[in-house]
């Protein structure tokens, strides 16, 4: 089977990809399939399905990955973590994905279970994302993606430490890295320069968050270490007062993406939160939907 590769089919518009999370209720299930159906026509380079903290959505992730691939013909990258599993259990999961025709995996250390003080490797499991990537590379059946932090990970000393850890992941076999979300293009551009200085040649894909709720996005940013510029705070405060939160979200997100594209970025990965409307609107601003319509 020929593996998909990251490429830009049209220099005037980016290659987009989308992240979904597996549903845990019937209502959430309907929302996921509505989101996939709405975004599939944008012809993403790939879509990914997350893995719950502590491995809590292991079976749900597998079911979502295989269903999306089978029913929508999309290239699906399954998230896989090191949390709360032995090496044997993780290798078994890898085998089930291979048997299901999955060719891409997003290999992550993973978040600790809810309530845990921090990550603790399973005594018989993979101790880090690097070890997991090495195992996937030895397997040889997958395109391997990993995570990256354009701003310091909460457990990292500084951005350089994150860059050097990313170098270990790409040396181990990851061919591309999807970043945590950020608010300003310069954050990603500085990170890209730092990666180049460390000899990282893997493709860097900026993670983009269309903000569904400023309150929720603000809390998420604080947990993951994403710095919130004062101008973003001010603009959302004014927009919420005027009932324009969603409109501002699309405007800011599209401006961010356009700036990245102007600096040579060809791939954009959207964290959809299983709600398609804002992602659709941003993609339309970037010419993705228009390009599809004109080609029909």
N, C-alpha and C positions, 0 to 999 in steps of 0.2 A: 504494500500500500504506500502510495506517495504521501509524505507528510506535508501538511499545509505549512506555508512559510509566511512570515510577516512581509507585506509589501504594499505599496500604494498603487492601486490600479489607475488612478487619475491624479495628476499632480495638483489639480485645482481643489481637491477635497481630501480629507484625511481618511485613513482606514480606522474604522471605529470598532470597538468591542464593548461588551456589556457584562456586568456582574449581576447575578441573581443569588438569592438565598433560598434554601429549601423550605417549603411550607410545613408548619406544624399543626395547622387547623384546617378545616374544610374551607373556611372563608379565605384564609391565606393561600390555599391551593388554587382557588378560582383567580385570585389576584395574580399569582405567578403566571398562570397560563394565559391570562389576558395580557400581561406584560410581554411575555415571549411572543405572542401572536402579533402584538402591536409593533415590536421592534425587529422581528425577523425580516420584514421586507427591506430594512435598511442594509441588508447583506453584510453583517458584521464579519470581520476577519475571524473572530472566535467569540464565544461567550464562556463565562466561568460560573461555577456554582460553589458557594462557600461551604465551609465545614464548621459546625458550631463549636464554641469553646468547650474544651474537654472532650471533644469527639462526640458531643451529644446528638449531632444530626447525621451520624455516619451512614445509616441505612437510608435516611431521607435524601441525603446528598447523592448517594448512588442511584436511587430511584429517579431523582430529578435529572441527573446527568444522562442516564440512558433514555429516558422518555423524551427529553428535548432533542437528543441526537436522532432518535428514531422517527419522531413525529414531525420535526421541523427541518431536518437535514442540515442542522447547524454544526459547526466544529466546536465541540464542547470540551473545555478544560476543567477537569475535576480538581477542586482543592483537596489537599491531603496534608495532615499535620502529624507531629510526633507525640501528641498529647495522649496519655492514658491508653497506650497500646504497646504490646510487645513487638519486637521486630517481626516475629512470625505472623502476628495478626496484621501488621501493616503490609507485609509482603503478600498476604492472602488478599487484602483489599486491592493491591496493585494488580494481582492476577485476575480478579473479577473484572476490573476495568479493561484490561487487555482483552479478555474474552468477550466483552461487550462491544469491542471495536473502538474504545476510547484511545486516542493517540496523544493527548496532551494532559499534563498534570501541572498544577500550580503547587509547588512544594514549599511548605511553611513550617516553622517551628510550632506555631499555634499559640492561642491564648490559654492561660490556665483555667481550670474549672471555676465557676462562679464561687466566690468566697475564699478562694485560695490566695495565699499571700504572694505567690509568684510561680513561675514555671519550675516544675520539678520533673526531670526526666524519669520515665518508667525504668526500673532497675534492669529490665530486659528489653528496653526499647531504644529507639534512636535518640541520641542525646541532643541533637541540633538539626537545623535545616540542612546544614552542610552534609551531615551523615546521611540524611534522607535523600538528598540530591545525588550523592555518590552511589547509593543503592539503585536509584532509578537509572543513572547513567550506565551502571554495569548491566542492568536489565536490557537496555538498548531499544526498547519498543516505543519510547515516548519522547515527544518534544517537552522539555522541562522549562517551566517558567518559575520565577521566584518573586519574593517581595523586596521592596526597597524603600528607604526612608530619606526623602529630600531634606527633612529636618530631623534633629536627633531623636532616635527612639527613646522612650522613657527610661530604658535600662542602659542606654549607651552614654559614654562620656561626652561625645561630641559627634559632629557630622563626619569627621575624618574616620572615626572608629566605625561608623555605619558603612562608609565607603569601602574600607578595608575588609569588613565582613562580607559585603556584597562581592568583592573581588574573590574571596574564598568560595562563595556560592557559584559564581560564573566559572571559575577554574574547575570546580567540581563537576560542572556539566549543564548548568542553566544557560539557555541561549537568549533569554530575555528576562527583564525584571519590570514588574508593575509597581508603581510607587503608591505610597499613601497619598491621600488628597492634600491639597495645599491651596492657598488663596491668591498667591501672586506668581506670575510667570517667572519672575527673577529667582524665586526659590528653586524652581526646577532647573533653570538655566545654570545657576551657580553649582547645583548638584551635578549636572551633566558635565560641567567643566572639571569638577573635582574627580569624577569618575574617569574621565579621559586622562587626567594627570596621573592616576593610579594604574593606567593601562587596561581599563575595563573596556572591552570591545562589544560586549553583549548589547542588544537593543534595549533602550530604556523607554518604557511606555508610561507617560504620566497618567496617574489616576485622577479622574475628574468627578467631583461630587455636585450634581445639581441639587441645590438646597431646598428640600421639601418643607422643612420647618427650621427657622433660624434658631429657635430655642434648642431643638434636638441637635442640630449641626454644631452649635456652640459647645454643648456638653461633650459631644463626640470629639471635637477638636482638642478640648482640654485633656481628655483621657489619653489621646494618642500623641500629644505633643505638637500638634499643628498650631503655629502662631497665628493669632487673629489680628490683622492690621486694624488700627483705629478707624480708618476710613470705611472698612467693611461694617464694623459695629455701628458707625454713624448712619450709613446708608440704609442698613436694615432697620434701625430704630425709626427712621423717618418713613420708610416704606410700610412698616407694620402699622404705624399711626395713620397712614393714608390708605390702608387696605391694598397695597401694591406689592406684597411680599413675593408672590409667585412671579410677577413680571420682573421684579428686580433680580430674582434668582436667575432667570433666563438671561437677562442682560449681562450680569456679572460673569456668568459661566461662559457665555458666548464670547465675551471680550477676552477672557482668560485663554480660551482655546484659540482664538484668532491670533493673539500675541504669540502663543507657542508655535503655531503654524508659520508665522512670519519669521520665526527663528529656526525653521527647518524641521520642526517636529512633524512626523508623518502619521503617528499612531496615537489615538486617544481612547482610554479605557474608562467607561462611565459606570459609577456605582449607582445603580438604578433604584435600590431599595424596593424592588418589585413594584415600582410605580413608573409607568412609561411616559407620562405626559411632558414633564420637563425635559427629559432626555430627547424626546421627539422634537420638541421646540428648539432646543439648542442645536441639534443635528440639522434641522431645517435652516437655521441661521447660517450654518457652516457650509450649506450647499449639498449636504448628503441626500436629503429627500428630493431636492430639485433635480439632482443628477440622475436619480433613479427614475423619476417621472419622465424626464426628457428622453431617457433611453428606451422607454416602453414603446 
